[in-house]
Amino acid sequence: MADVAPILLSIITCERVVVDKLSGMMYVNGIVHTISAVKYPARHARIVFFAELTNGHGQVQCSIKLVDVRNDDEMVWEATNLPIMFRNVKQIQNISMDLQGLVFPHEGEYRFQLWVGEQCLGERRIVCRKIELPKGGK
């Protein structure tokens, strides 16, 4: 049954994930779908990648990739060999990765992708846009 990929329930990119110590409940704060910068390449202080999976069979190895859509899905960043253990198929497992200082080479569209082996389970779009600061300090 190890050949059966888990089912992706959600991918969210946000500023923060808080876990309540008593209940174990997770709170997602500040959903990020657009990044605004005055110039590129731009370094983003913090993005948390959060995903929920179910229907897993034993241990699976996940990878998270950030790809550049404009450049034929060229990889910008990757985390590999992330083990996730499912005790049963009804269990929901969470992945939460705090990414600090990611560099986006240019404005445009990027995608965070979650992979198990050679299968992409899903992706979350991030749009980077260039902005101008107000003139005169107002």
Z-matrix of the N, CA and C atoms (Angstrom, degrees):
N
C 1 1.452
C 2 1.530 1 112.07
N 3 1.345 2 118.70 1 -5.29
C 4 1.458 3 121.39 2 -179.01
C 5 1.522 4 112.49 3 -65.35
N 6 1.329 5 118.56 4 -15.47
C 7 1.459 6 121.55 5 179.44
C 8 1.522 7 112.78 6 -80.27
N 9 1.320 8 117.52 7 -7.65
C 10 1.460 9 121.61 8 -179.49
C 11 1.527 10 108.70 9 -86.85
N 12 1.336 11 115.91 10 120.16
C 13 1.464 12 120.25 11 -179.66
C 14 1.522 13 110.03 12 -76.62
N 15 1.339 14 117.35 13 146.63
C 16 1.464 15 119.33 14 174.68
C 17 1.523 16 111.23 15 -66.03
N 18 1.309 17 115.66 16 166.24
C 19 1.464 18 122.15 17 178.00
C 20 1.531 19 107.98 18 -98.40
N 21 1.324 20 115.34 19 130.08
C 22 1.455 21 121.15 20 177.23
C 23 1.525 22 109.41 21 -82.23
N 24 1.323 23 117.00 22 124.58
C 25 1.457 24 121.60 23 177.61
C 26 1.525 25 111.48 24 -92.23
N 27 1.345 26 117.29 25 -38.91
C 28 1.455 27 119.53 26 -179.78
C 29 1.520 28 111.13 27 -163.89
N 30 1.334 29 114.23 28 152.97
C 31 1.467 30 122.33 29 167.15
C 32 1.523 31 106.25 30 -130.45
N 33 1.313 32 115.63 31 130.50
C 34 1.453 33 121.34 32 177.87
C 35 1.526 34 107.55 33 -133.79
N 36 1.322 35 116.30 34 138.52
C 37 1.457 36 120.90 35 169.84
C 38 1.518 37 106.54 36 -110.42
N 39 1.314 38 115.80 37 131.31
C 40 1.458 39 119.70 38 -172.09
C 41 1.522 40 110.22 39 -148.67
N 42 1.331 41 115.22 40 179.73
C 43 1.454 42 121.08 41 178.31
C 44 1.526 43 112.07 42 -84.97
N 45 1.349 44 115.84 43 -26.94
C 46 1.452 45 118.58 44 -172.13
C 47 1.525 46 111.54 45 -164.63
N 48 1.330 47 116.54 46 144.48
C 49 1.463 48 122.69 47 170.29
C 50 1.525 49 106.87 48 -122.80
N 51 1.327 50 115.90 49 124.38
C 52 1.458 51 121.76 50 -179.05
C 53 1.522 52 108.32 51 -111.52
N 54 1.332 53 116.11 52 133.26
C 55 1.461 54 121.48 53 178.62
C 56 1.521 55 108.59 54 -110.01
N 57 1.342 56 115.92 55 122.54
C 58 1.461 57 121.27 56 175.98
C 59 1.531 58 107.97 57 -72.24
N 60 1.316 59 117.02 58 123.15
C 61 1.467 60 120.82 59 -175.22
C 62 1.526 61 113.22 60 -67.47
N 63 1.321 62 117.51 61 -30.02
C 64 1.461 63 119.79 62 -178.88
C 65 1.525 64 112.59 63 -79.32
N 66 1.327 65 116.18 64 -48.51
C 67 1.468 66 119.48 65 -174.72
C 68 1.520 67 113.69 66 -94.09
N 69 1.333 68 116.91 67 -20.31
C 70 1.460 69 119.87 68 -175.19
C 71 1.528 70 112.69 69 80.47
N 72 1.343 71 116.70 70 -0.05
C 73 1.462 72 120.46 71 179.08
C 74 1.515 73 111.00 72 -65.56
N 75 1.349 74 114.69 73 142.65
C 76 1.455 75 120.30 74 179.38
C 77 1.519 76 109.45 75 -107.33
N 78 1.330 77 115.25 76 137.82
C 79 1.457 78 121.98 77 179.49
C 80 1.521 79 108.49 78 -119.72
N 81 1.324 80 116.00 79 123.56
C 82 1.451 81 122.89 80 179.22
C 83 1.523 82 107.30 81 -95.57
N 84 1.347 83 116.75 82 125.46
C 85 1.465 84 121.56 83 -177.62
C 86 1.522 85 110.67 84 -119.88
N 87 1.319 86 116.72 85 136.59
C 88 1.454 87 122.35 86 172.08
C 89 1.515 88 113.84 87 66.26
N 90 1.310 89 117.84 88 68.14
C 91 1.462 90 121.65 89 -179.64
C 92 1.532 91 109.65 90 -61.37
N 93 1.336 92 115.94 91 131.48
C 94 1.462 93 122.89 92 -178.51
C 95 1.523 94 109.09 93 -109.08
N 96 1.328 95 116.14 94 119.21
C 97 1.462 96 120.06 95 173.51
C 98 1.525 97 111.21 96 -130.06
N 99 1.340 98 116.46 97 -13.69
C 100 1.465 99 121.96 98 177.45
C 101 1.520 100 108.60 99 -133.69
N 102 1.326 101 115.34 100 137.01
C 103 1.453 102 121.52 101 174.99
C 104 1.519 103 107.26 102 -118.85
N 105 1.309 104 116.20 103 126.44
C 106 1.465 105 121.84 104 -179.90
C 107 1.518 106 108.89 105 -110.09
N 108 1.340 107 115.92 106 132.80
C 109 1.467 108 120.36 107 179.27
C 110 1.519 109 109.43 108 -143.56
N 111 1.329 110 116.03 109 151.02
C 112 1.460 111 122.62 110 179.76
C 113 1.525 112 110.05 111 -74.15
N 114 1.350 113 117.12 112 -34.99
C 115 1.460 114 120.35 113 179.52
C 116 1.523 115 109.88 114 -145.29
N 117 1.319 116 115.26 115 159.43
C 118 1.464 117 123.13 116 177.79
C 119 1.515 118 108.87 117 -126.11
N 120 1.333 119 117.11 118 147.47
C 121 1.459 120 128.24 119 3.28
C 122 1.530 121 111.43 120 -62.89
N 123 1.324 122 115.00 121 149.26
C 124 1.461 123 121.80 122 -177.84
C 125 1.524 124 109.88 123 -124.25
N 126 1.310 125 115.28 124 135.33
C 127 1.469 126 121.21 125 176.76
C 128 1.525 127 107.57 126 -99.39
N 129 1.346 128 115.56 127 125.13
C 130 1.469 129 120.07 128 178.64
C 131 1.529 130 108.10 129 -97.19
N 132 1.314 131 116.23 130 128.92
C 133 1.466 132 121.05 131 -173.08
C 134 1.534 133 112.43 132 -57.30
N 135 1.349 134 116.81 133 -47.63
C 136 1.470 135 118.18 134 -174.08
C 137 1.517 136 110.83 135 -159.69
N 138 1.324 137 114.68 136 130.32
C 139 1.463 138 122.49 137 170.03
C 140 1.521 139 106.14 138 -134.59
N 141 1.319 140 116.44 139 134.94
C 142 1.460 141 120.46 140 174.60
C 143 1.530 142 107.46 141 -105.45
N 144 1.325 143 115.67 142 125.76
C 145 1.461 144 122.30 143 174.31
C 146 1.523 145 105.94 144 -90.92
N 147 1.339 146 116.54 145 125.58
C 148 1.463 147 121.65 146 -179.07
C 149 1.519 148 108.96 147 -131.17
N 150 1.329 149 117.02 148 130.85
C 151 1.471 150 121.54 149 178.85
C 152 1.523 151 109.53 150 -141.63
N 153 1.338 152 114.51 151 152.19
C 154 1.463 153 121.84 152 175.93
C 155 1.529 154 107.96 153 -122.08
N 156 1.328 155 115.13 154 135.03
C 157 1.471 156 121.74 155 -179.86
C 158 1.521 157 109.80 156 -128.86
N 159 1.324 158 115.75 157 151.45
C 160 1.460 159 121.02 158 173.46
C 161 1.527 160 108.24 159 -144.69
N 162 1.329 161 116.41 160 179.71
C 163 1.464 162 123.76 161 179.57
C 164 1.530 163 111.99 162 60.59
N 165 1.329 164 115.58 163 34.67
C 166 1.456 165 119.78 164 178.17
C 167 1.517 166 111.09 165 -86.47
N 168 1.314 167 115.30 166 148.56
C 169 1.469 168 122.36 167 -179.46
C 170 1.523 169 108.51 168 -118.50
N 171 1.339 170 116.66 169 95.80
C 172 1.460 171 120.42 170 -179.68
C 173 1.517 172 111.38 171 74.19
N 174 1.338 173 115.06 172 -148.12
C 175 1.465 174 119.90 173 -178.07
C 176 1.519 175 110.32 174 -91.07
N 177 1.336 176 115.38 175 136.12
C 178 1.467 177 122.02 176 175.30
C 179 1.524 178 108.18 177 -126.38
N 180 1.325 179 115.95 178 153.89
C 181 1.459 180 122.50 179 177.06
C 182 1.527 181 108.19 180 -105.73
N 183 1.321 182 116.18 181 121.54
C 184 1.465 183 121.25 182 -179.98
C 185 1.520 184 110.34 183 -105.64
N 186 1.329 185 114.40 184 158.45
C 187 1.455 186 122.73 185 171.64
C 188 1.522 187 107.72 186 -134.89
N 189 1.317 188 115.64 187 145.07
C 190 1.459 189 121.82 188 173.53
C 191 1.522 190 106.37 189 -116.13
N 192 1.323 191 115.82 190 130.70
C 193 1.463 192 120.60 191 -179.78
C 194 1.523 193 109.19 192 -127.04
N 195 1.317 194 115.83 193 144.83
C 196 1.458 195 122.60 194 169.64
C 197 1.518 196 105.62 195 -112.64
N 198 1.346 197 116.21 196 119.19
C 199 1.458 198 120.27 197 -177.15
C 200 1.521 199 110.65 198 -118.93
N 201 1.315 200 114.20 199 152.74
C 202 1.462 201 123.72 200 -179.81
C 203 1.529 202 107.96 201 -97.06
N 204 1.317 203 117.56 202 110.21
C 205 1.468 204 121.85 203 -176.72
C 206 1.529 205 110.75 204 -64.91
N 207 1.322 206 117.46 205 -39.41
C 208 1.466 207 121.84 206 -177.98
C 209 1.529 208 112.37 207 -61.07
N 210 1.317 209 116.35 208 -31.00
C 211 1.465 210 121.10 209 -178.04
C 212 1.525 211 111.55 210 -108.59
N 213 1.345 212 115.86 211 49.75
C 214 1.478 213 122.28 212 175.07
C 215 1.517 214 113.42 213 52.59
N 216 1.315 215 116.07 214 45.85
C 217 1.466 216 122.68 215 177.89
C 218 1.522 217 113.71 216 60.14
N 219 1.322 218 115.86 217 33.91
C 220 1.469 219 120.73 218 174.78
C 221 1.525 220 108.46 219 -61.58
N 222 1.332 221 116.46 220 135.52
C 223 1.447 222 120.41 221 -177.02
C 224 1.525 223 111.08 222 -75.52
N 225 1.337 224 115.32 223 129.70
C 226 1.454 225 122.92 224 178.15
C 227 1.535 226 109.81 225 -98.01
N 228 1.335 227 116.25 226 -35.94
C 229 1.461 228 122.69 227 -176.40
C 230 1.523 229 108.22 228 -156.80
N 231 1.353 230 116.43 229 151.42
C 232 1.464 231 119.77 230 179.07
C 233 1.528 232 110.52 231 -153.59
N 234 1.329 233 115.93 232 142.91
C 235 1.466 234 123.36 233 169.53
C 236 1.524 235 105.89 234 -123.13
N 237 1.324 236 117.66 235 126.30
C 238 1.464 237 121.12 236 -174.90
C 239 1.525 238 111.04 237 -120.32
N 240 1.334 239 113.73 238 169.25
C 241 1.473 240 122.47 239 175.32
C 242 1.524 241 113.05 240 55.18
N 243 1.334 242 115.51 241 47.30
C 244 1.463 243 120.91 242 176.97
C 245 1.527 244 107.79 243 -93.28
N 246 1.324 245 118.15 244 105.73
C 247 1.469 246 119.89 245 -176.63
C 248 1.529 247 111.79 246 -77.41
N 249 1.323 248 115.44 247 134.41
C 250 1.463 249 122.48 248 174.48
C 251 1.531 250 106.61 249 -125.46
N 252 1.336 251 116.97 250 127.63
C 253 1.462 252 121.28 251 -178.29
C 254 1.524 253 110.49 252 -110.10
N 255 1.327 254 115.13 253 124.19
C 256 1.466 255 122.00 254 176.35
C 257 1.531 256 108.41 255 -106.85
N 258 1.326 257 116.57 256 122.81
C 259 1.465 258 120.80 257 176.39
C 260 1.521 259 111.04 258 -78.76
N 261 1.354 260 116.22 259 -30.13
C 262 1.460 261 121.02 260 176.35
C 263 1.529 262 108.87 261 -154.05
N 264 1.315 263 116.88 262 165.38
C 265 1.469 264 121.24 263 -173.47
C 266 1.526 265 113.33 264 -71.53
N 267 1.317 266 118.31 265 -17.34
C 268 1.463 267 120.74 266 179.72
C 269 1.526 268 112.82 267 -87.19
N 270 1.309 269 116.84 268 -11.78
C 271 1.459 270 121.27 269 -178.97
C 272 1.527 271 110.31 270 -67.52
N 273 1.324 272 116.23 271 141.80
C 274 1.459 273 122.53 272 173.36
C 275 1.526 274 107.17 273 -105.99
N 276 1.320 275 115.28 274 123.77
C 277 1.456 276 121.49 275 178.42
C 278 1.524 277 109.18 276 -110.40
N 279 1.313 278 115.98 277 141.53
C 280 1.463 279 122.19 278 179.55
C 281 1.525 280 110.17 279 -109.55
N 282 1.318 281 114.63 280 144.59
C 283 1.459 282 121.81 281 170.07
C 284 1.523 283 105.77 282 -117.21
N 285 1.312 284 115.96 283 127.53
C 286 1.456 285 120.60 284 176.94
C 287 1.522 286 107.23 285 -135.14
N 288 1.332 287 116.14 286 118.57
C 289 1.461 288 120.41 287 -178.62
C 290 1.523 289 109.17 288 -129.12
N 291 1.322 290 115.00 289 122.95
C 292 1.459 291 122.89 290 179.87
C 293 1.527 292 108.35 291 -87.52
N 294 1.328 293 116.28 292 113.82
C 295 1.457 294 122.04 293 -176.58
C 296 1.521 295 108.51 294 -108.09
N 297 1.308 296 116.79 295 114.08
C 298 1.459 297 121.07 296 -177.57
C 299 1.521 298 110.02 297 -111.39
N 300 1.324 299 115.44 298 132.44
C 301 1.459 300 120.83 299 174.31
C 302 1.513 301 115.74 300 77.52
N 303 1.339 302 117.96 301 25.78
C 304 1.472 303 119.69 302 176.62
C 305 1.519 304 110.12 303 -62.56
N 306 1.327 305 116.09 304 138.34
C 307 1.458 306 120.94 305 179.31
C 308 1.525 307 109.47 306 -106.10
N 309 1.332 308 115.31 307 125.79
C 310 1.456 309 121.99 308 175.15
C 311 1.526 310 106.79 309 -102.25
N 312 1.353 311 118.02 310 116.76
C 313 1.461 312 121.57 311 -172.16
C 314 1.528 313 115.18 312 -63.37
N 315 1.317 314 118.14 313 -32.56
C 316 1.464 315 121.41 314 -176.23
C 317 1.513 316 109.44 315 -156.58
N 318 1.326 317 115.87 316 168.47
C 319 1.464 318 118.49 317 175.72
C 320 1.525 319 108.27 318 -70.33
N 321 1.328 320 116.14 319 158.51
C 322 1.458 321 120.59 320 179.88
C 323 1.517 322 111.13 321 134.03
N 324 1.321 323 115.42 322 -162.47
C 325 1.463 324 121.74 323 -174.32
C 326 1.520 325 111.44 324 -102.34
N 327 1.323 326 114.62 325 135.96
C 328 1.456 327 123.68 326 175.81
C 329 1.523 328 107.76 327 -128.01
N 330 1.325 329 116.21 328 161.42
C 331 1.469 330 120.73 329 177.24
C 332 1.517 331 110.00 330 -135.89
N 333 1.338 332 115.88 331 130.85
C 334 1.457 333 121.41 332 166.86
C 335 1.520 334 106.70 333 -86.94
N 336 1.317 335 117.39 334 126.61
C 337 1.464 336 122.47 335 -178.29
C 338 1.520 337 109.94 336 -119.44
N 339 1.342 338 115.37 337 144.37
C 340 1.459 339 121.50 338 174.83
C 341 1.522 340 108.13 339 -112.34
N 342 1.325 341 115.98 340 122.76
C 343 1.465 342 122.62 341 -177.06
C 344 1.526 343 110.26 342 -117.08
N 345 1.334 344 115.37 343 145.19
C 346 1.461 345 122.63 344 165.98
C 347 1.519 346 105.03 345 -124.24
N 348 1.322 347 115.38 346 113.70
C 349 1.465 348 119.53 347 -174.50
C 350 1.520 349 109.60 348 61.32
N 351 1.322 350 115.76 349 -126.33
C 352 1.466 351 121.81 350 -178.95
C 353 1.534 352 112.49 351 -96.11
N 354 1.334 353 117.03 352 9.10
C 355 1.470 354 120.97 353 -176.27
C 356 1.522 355 111.20 354 -109.84
N 357 1.333 356 115.23 355 124.81
C 358 1.456 357 120.66 356 173.78
C 359 1.526 358 107.91 357 -82.75
N 360 1.334 359 116.45 358 117.42
C 361 1.467 360 120.49 359 -178.71
C 362 1.524 361 112.13 360 -80.10
N 363 1.332 362 117.47 361 -26.72
C 364 1.453 363 120.54 362 -179.52
C 365 1.509 364 110.51 363 169.81
N 366 1.334 365 114.73 364 175.36
C 367 1.454 366 119.36 365 -177.37
C 368 1.522 367 111.19 366 -149.48
N 369 1.334 368 114.52 367 161.07
C 370 1.464 369 122.07 368 178.44
C 371 1.531 370 108.11 369 -129.02
N 372 1.312 371 116.78 370 127.95
C 373 1.460 372 122.86 371 -176.03
C 374 1.526 373 111.11 372 -84.03
N 375 1.339 374 115.21 373 139.82
C 376 1.463 375 123.56 374 172.82
C 377 1.527 376 106.59 375 -127.73
N 378 1.317 377 117.46 376 129.37
C 379 1.460 378 121.52 377 178.23
C 380 1.526 379 108.39 378 -108.77
N 381 1.329 380 115.57 379 126.62
C 382 1.464 381 121.22 380 175.90
C 383 1.520 382 107.99 381 -102.04
N 384 1.326 383 115.64 382 130.19
C 385 1.458 384 119.28 383 -179.53
C 386 1.518 385 109.71 384 -129.79
N 387 1.324 386 114.09 385 148.80
C 388 1.455 387 120.58 386 178.51
C 389 1.525 388 108.45 387 -91.85
N 390 1.329 389 115.90 388 135.56
C 391 1.459 390 120.85 389 179.54
C 392 1.528 391 109.00 390 -125.57
N 393 1.318 392 116.07 391 160.82
C 394 1.458 393 121.52 392 174.57
C 395 1.509 394 108.47 393 -112.49
N 396 1.325 395 115.37 394 138.29
C 397 1.460 396 120.23 395 176.48
C 398 1.521 397 109.09 396 -73.12
N 399 1.313 398 117.60 397 149.16
C 400 1.470 399 120.46 398 177.53
C 401 1.531 400 110.35 399 -61.11
N 402 1.292 401 115.98 400 141.38
C 403 1.472 402 121.05 401 179.04
C 404 1.529 403 109.47 402 -78.40
N 405 1.325 404 116.50 403 146.24
C 406 1.456 405 121.53 404 176.59
C 407 1.515 406 114.73 405 79.98
N 408 1.336 407 118.55 406 8.52
C 409 1.448 408 121.17 407 176.19
C 410 1.507 409 116.17 408 73.28
N 411 1.344 410 117.04 409 15.66
C 412 1.472 411 119.66 410 179.73
C 413 1.489 412 111.02 411 -105.52
